[in-house]
Amino acid sequence: MTTQIRRFNELGIEKFRNMLHQIIDGDIEDIPQSFLTDAYSCEIIRADVSLEQKVFESKEEMIKYLVNKIAGFLNSTLLYDKGTWTWLAAYYFDSICPKSKGGKRIVREESKYILNPEEWNKYYRHLLASPVRLYRDLGEWSKIYLAGKPDVPGDLFEQLASRQEIAACKGVIEAATILYWNDADKKIKRGVRNKDGAGVLEGF
């Protein structure tokens, strides 16, 4: 499926919230495709920008794809737009809430899918808006944030992104990247994710 980028209105956000609960309860398995283009629930925000609905294998691939698509209008207003990021979460639900081998989805806390722009301690948890903002602000230095699968923030992301004073501070992130990023393997060094291990970010 390919369609123009949209944003949910309040009705669409509430319907999506209900669908998340229905998935948790086992009443439905997927977000209906018709819901993603329903004129009563959402509106087109850029007729000249179309997005391919595909499943991304890595967070880096997904975030760079999105930024490339929306670079021309990626401003502060868009970054904190609840309707847009919630629609994008629904559109890419198979990437950020994939089915297990048994066909079941593990729906996590609501803030990972429905953006809460008013509260920083919830904003950073969104699986799309937060890494897109960090990639925009940090460029290639954001690779420490973009490691892993699209649906898994990771402990390192939680420790850095949850602290507003350092989340987008290039000096701190450069230091963290040097200390904790394995450039040869293109992933975070072993032990850093372990909250009880010596690699945890105690110095920041």
N, C-alpha and C positions, 0 to 999 in steps of 0.2 A: 504494500500500500504506500502510495505517495500522495501527500496532500499539503495544502498551504498551512503555514504556521498559524496557530489559533491561541486564544485564551479563554478559559472558563469564566462565566459569570458566577454569581453567588449560587444560583440554582445548580449549575454544573459542578461546582466545588462540593456542594452538599450531596449531590448524587454520587460523585466519586467517593466521598467519605462513606456513604452507605454501601457502596460496592466493596470497599475494603473490608467492612464488617461482614458482608455476605460471603466473601472469599474465606475469611477467618472461620466463619460458621459452617463452611462447606456447602452453602446454597448455590454458589456459582464458582466457576473456575477461571474465567477470563473477563477482561473488560470488553464489552461489546464494541465492535468496530463502528457501528452506526452511532454510538454515543460520542465518539471522537469528532464527528462532523455535524452533530445535531445542532441546528440553528437555535433551538430553545436553550441550549446549555453552553454554547460557545460562539465566538465570533472570530473571523479572520482578522489578524492584525497587520499582516503584510502579504498582499496578493502576489508579490514578486518573489516570495521566498517559499520554496517547497521543501519538505523534509521526507526522506525515505524512512519508512518504518522497518528497521532491520534490527537484528539482535547483535549487539556488540560483545566481543569476547573480552575486551579490556576497557578499563575506565579511561585510559589515555586515548584510545581510539574514539570512544564515544564523546568525550569532552572536546577534543580537537575537531571532530566533525561538527558538533553544535556551534562552536565558536566560529568556525569557518563560514557556517551558514548565516549566522546572525551578526557577524562582525560590523556590518555597516550601520547597525542601530543598537549595538550593545552599549547602552549607557546606564547610569545609575537608576533611572526610572524603570528600565526593563529588568535590571538585576534584582529589584525588590518587588516585582509585580507578581502578586499571589496567583492571579488567574493564569498567567502565561506558564509559570513553572509547574503549577499543578497540572495544567493540560499536558505539558511535556512529559511529566512523570507518568501520566495515564497513557500517553502515546507510546512511550518507551518502557512500558510496564514489564514486558518480557525480558528486558535487559536488567532492570533494577529490582525486579522481584521474580526471578526465573522459577520455573517448575523444577522440582527435584526429579530424580529418575523414576520415582513412584508417582509422579504427576501432581504433587502437592506443592503449593506455594507457601512460603513462610513470610507472612506479612508482618513487618516490624512496626515500630512506633509510627504514628501518623505523620509526625514532622519530617520523616524521610521522604514522604510523597506529597504532602500538602504544605506549601511554604507558609512559614510564620514570619513575615518580614519585620514585625514590630519588636520581636524579642530575639536578640543576638544568640542567646543560649539555645534557641530552637532553629534560627535561620541556618546556622552552620551545619545542621544535621541533614538538610535537604540533599538528596543524592545527586542532583543536577545543578541547582543554582549555586551552591557553595563552591564546588570544584571549578565551575565555569568562572566565577568571580576570581578565584585564586589564580587560575590560569591566565585570565586577562591581566591581572595585576603583576604577576611574577614571571610570565613567559615560561621559558624552559626550566627556570628554577623551581617551578611548581611540580616537577616530575615526582618529587617525594610524596605529593598529595595524590598523584594520578596512578599510583601503583596498584595493581591488583584488579579484581573483578568489579564491574559497575555496581553490584549490589552490596559490596562489603567496604565500608569506610576504613576499617582497620584501626588498631589501637594508636598507631602513630598519628594518623589523621585526627583522631579524637583529641589527643594530647596537644597538638599544635593548633588545629583549626578552632578548637573551643576557647582559645585564649585570644581575645580580640586584639590585645596589645602586641601580639607577636605573629598572628596568623598570616598577615601580608607584609611583614617586615623583612625586606630583602636580605639584610645583613644576617638576621637570625636564621632565616631559611637557607641561605647559602652555607652557613656554618653547620646546620643540621644535615644538609645534603652531603657535605664533605664527610661528616662523621658517620652518617647512617645509611648512605646510599651506595650500593654496589653497582658501579657503572658497567662493569664487565657483564654482569648477569641481568642488568636492567631491572633491579628490584631492591627492596629494603634488606639490609643485612640481617642475618639470623640473630635472634635474641632481642632485637629492638622492640618487637611486638609484645614480648613477654613482660607483663606488668611486674613480675616478681624478679626479673633478671637484671643483670648489670647494665643492659643496654637501654633501660628505660630513661626517658628524657627528664632527669631530675635537675639538670642544670639550667633549664629554661624557665 
